Amino acid sequence: MRKDIIRFANVSFGYGRKTILSSLKFDIDENDFIGIIGANGSGKTTLLKGILGLLKPAAGLLLKRSGLKFGYVPQQNAIDDIFPLSATDIVVMGLYPDLPFFKRPNCLHRGQALKALEITGLSDHAFTLYRDLSGGLKQRVLIARAIVSNPGVLVLDEPTNNLDIASEKAIMETIKDLHQERGIAVIMVSHLLNVVVNYVHRIAFLDSSKITVFSSADALTQESLWQMYHANLSINEVKGRKIVLAD
């Protein structure tokens, strides 16, 4: 039985008088792994801001389970690496919202950070400067920062953007493991359909201020792909992985 943790009841989001998303009606449940896709400017970032509580609904009700905690992984270029901070320093930042005002992190907090780095396979890089890490390793650090406070929901914004194929697969396998082994619900924005369809349970497609939610299987029909992309696409499978190609 599905148990929703986030419910959109005719929710609209916008900025000033401009409506970006309107009359959203869908749920996210405690076991969800949902991919949000759509063209540039379709409202993906606006939706994430709403989910994270950074943007209040202009209309409707956005209901969240009491005490629900979020871990957020921004796009990699959102982190300024000019400062000489180690991977551990970056991960500890994920605990700042839980610290009393003006309280500095202590050894216990750094221990939590080291554990999160271990979970994401980065124990050997705990004290490496963040700016010296590869793109894939930086992304693992940001995932460790997001999970260090034990969230119920992991929210990711283009987690595999600008990564090579090997790093892309490693990141997605890490996210899958967090979902399956630790029971963390996952909400992931990505423009890479071939990445999304191989991992998520459901796909939420944003277009013309509306949202359509498909199961991953239903999304891979000719009818659904045409509805989303208005193009003739074919679905292939290579070594157990689904690939969507333009005819």
C-alpha positions in Angstrom: 0.0 0.0 0.0 1.3 3.4 -0.9 1.8 5.9 1.9 2.2 9.4 0.6 4.6 11.8 2.3 4.0 14.8 0.0 0.7 15.7 -1.6 0.0 18.4 -4.2 -3.7 19.4 -4.1 -4.3 21.8 -7.0 -1.0 23.6 -6.3 0.2 26.5 -8.4 3.6 28.1 -8.2 4.8 31.3 -9.7 6.9 34.5 -9.2 4.9 37.7 -8.8 2.0 37.6 -11.1 3.6 35.1 -13.5 2.4 31.5 -13.0 5.0 28.8 -13.8 3.1 25.7 -12.7 -0.6 25.4 -12.2 -3.2 23.0 -10.7 -0.6 20.3 -9.8 -2.3 17.1 -8.4 0.0 14.2 -7.6 1.5 12.4 -4.6 5.0 11.3 -3.7 5.1 8.3 -1.4 7.7 7.1 1.1 9.1 4.4 -1.2 9.2 6.6 -4.3 12.0 7.0 -6.9 10.6 9.6 -9.2 12.3 11.4 -12.1 11.2 14.9 -13.2 11.8 15.7 -16.8 10.8 18.5 -19.1 12.2 21.1 -21.5 14.3 24.0 -20.3 11.9 26.5 -18.7 9.2 24.0 -18.1 9.3 24.6 -14.3 11.6 21.8 -13.0 13.6 24.1 -10.7 10.4 25.8 -9.6 8.9 22.5 -8.6 12.0 21.5 -6.6 11.9 24.9 -4.8 8.3 24.2 -3.9 9.1 20.7 -2.6 12.0 22.0 -0.5 9.8 24.8 1.0 11.9 27.6 -0.7 8.8 28.7 -2.7 5.3 28.9 -1.3 2.3 27.9 -3.4 0.5 30.7 -5.1 -2.7 28.5 -4.8 -3.8 25.1 -3.5 -2.3 23.0 -0.7 1.1 21.4 -0.5 0.9 18.8 2.3 4.0 17.2 3.8 4.3 14.5 6.5 5.1 16.0 9.8 8.9 16.0 10.6 9.8 15.1 7.0 13.5 15.9 6.4 15.0 16.6 3.0 18.6 16.2 1.7 19.3 18.4 -1.3 22.0 17.8 -3.9 22.3 20.9 -6.1 23.9 21.1 -9.5 27.6 20.7 -9.1 28.4 24.2 -10.4 26.3 25.6 -7.6 29.2 25.0 -5.1 32.0 27.5 -5.2 35.3 25.6 -4.7 37.5 28.6 -4.3 37.9 28.0 -0.6 40.4 25.3 0.6 37.7 23.0 2.1 38.2 19.2 2.4 35.5 16.7 1.4 34.7 16.3 5.2 34.3 20.1 5.6 31.8 20.1 2.8 29.8 17.2 4.2 29.7 18.7 7.7 27.8 21.7 6.2 24.8 19.3 5.8 24.5 19.3 9.6 24.5 23.1 10.0 20.6 23.4 9.9 20.4 21.0 12.9 23.0 22.9 15.0 22.0 25.4 17.7 22.5 29.0 16.8 26.2 29.9 16.8 27.3 26.3 17.8 30.3 25.0 15.8 30.5 21.4 14.6 32.4 19.1 17.0 34.2 15.7 16.7 30.8 13.9 16.8 29.6 15.9 13.8 32.8 15.2 11.8 32.4 11.5 12.7 28.9 11.7 11.1 30.5 13.3 8.0 33.1 10.5 7.8 30.3 7.9 8.0 28.4 9.6 5.1 31.6 9.7 3.0 32.0 6.0 3.7 28.5 5.2 2.6 29.2 7.1 -0.7 32.5 5.3 -1.2 34.7 8.3 -0.4 36.6 7.2 2.7 39.9 7.5 0.9 39.2 11.1 -0.1 37.8 12.4 3.3 40.6 14.9 3.7 41.2 15.7 0.0 40.4 19.3 -0.9 37.0 19.4 -2.6 38.4 21.6 -5.4 41.0 18.9 -6.2 38.4 16.1 -6.8 37.1 15.0 -10.2 33.5 15.9 -11.2 32.2 12.5 -10.3 33.9 12.5 -6.8 32.6 16.0 -6.1 29.1 14.8 -6.9 29.5 11.9 -4.4 30.6 14.5 -1.8 27.4 16.5 -2.4 25.4 13.3 -2.0 27.2 12.6 1.3 26.4 16.1 2.5 22.7 15.6 1.6 22.4 12.3 3.5 24.6 13.2 6.6 21.5 14.3 8.5 19.5 11.1 7.7 16.8 12.6 5.5 13.7 10.8 4.5 13.8 12.3 1.0 16.8 12.9 -1.3 16.2 15.7 -3.8 18.7 15.9 -6.7 19.0 18.5 -9.4 20.7 17.1 -12.5 23.0 14.8 -10.5 24.9 13.4 -13.6 25.2 16.6 -15.5 28.6 17.0 -17.3 29.9 13.6 -16.1 31.5 11.0 -18.2 29.7 7.7 -18.7 31.6 5.8 -16.0 31.0 8.5 -13.4 27.3 8.8 -14.5 26.7 5.1 -13.8 28.6 5.2 -10.5 26.5 8.1 -9.3 23.2 6.5 -10.3 24.2 3.2 -8.7 25.0 5.1 -5.4 21.6 6.8 -5.6 19.9 3.5 -6.2 21.6 1.9 -3.3 20.6 4.7 -1.0 17.0 4.2 -2.1 17.0 0.4 -1.8 19.2 -0.2 1.2 18.3 2.9 3.3 14.7 3.4 2.3 15.3 7.0 1.2 12.7 8.4 -1.2 14.3 10.0 -4.3 13.2 12.9 -6.3 15.5 13.6 -9.2 15.5 16.2 -11.9 17.3 15.3 -15.1 17.1 16.0 -18.8 18.8 12.7 -19.6 15.9 10.4 -20.4 18.2 7.4 -20.9 19.5 7.8 -17.4 16.1 8.3 -15.8 14.3 5.4 -17.4 16.8 2.8 -16.1 16.4 3.8 -12.4 13.2 5.5 -11.5 9.8 4.0 -10.7 7.8 6.9 -12.0 8.4 9.8 -14.4 6.8 13.2 -13.9 6.7 15.2 -17.2 6.4 19.0 -17.0 5.0 20.8 -20.0 2.9 24.0 -20.5 2.7 24.5 -16.7 1.1 21.1 -16.2 2.5 17.8 -14.9 1.8 14.3 -16.1 3.0 11.3 -14.0 3.7 7.9 -15.6 5.0 4.7 -14.3 8.4 4.0 -15.8 6.8 1.2 -17.9 3.9 3.4 -19.2 6.4 6.2 -20.0 8.2 4.0 -22.5 5.2 3.5 -24.9 5.2 5.2 -28.3 2.0 7.1 -27.3 3.6 8.4 -24.1 6.9 9.3 -25.7 5.0 11.2 -28.4 3.0 13.0 -25.8 6.2 14.1 -24.0 8.5 14.8 -27.0 6.3 15.1 -30.1 8.8 13.0 -31.9 9.1 9.5 -33.2 11.2 7.6 -30.7 12.1 4.0 -30.5 12.8 2.0 -27.3 15.7 -0.5 -27.4 17.4 -2.7 -24.8 21.1 -3.5 -24.7 22.5 -5.8 -22.0 19.4 -5.1 -19.8 19.5 -1.3 -20.1 16.8 0.6 -21.9 17.8 3.1 -24.6 15.5 5.6 -26.2 16.5 6.8 -29.7 15.1 9.1 -32.2 14.0 7.3 -35.4 
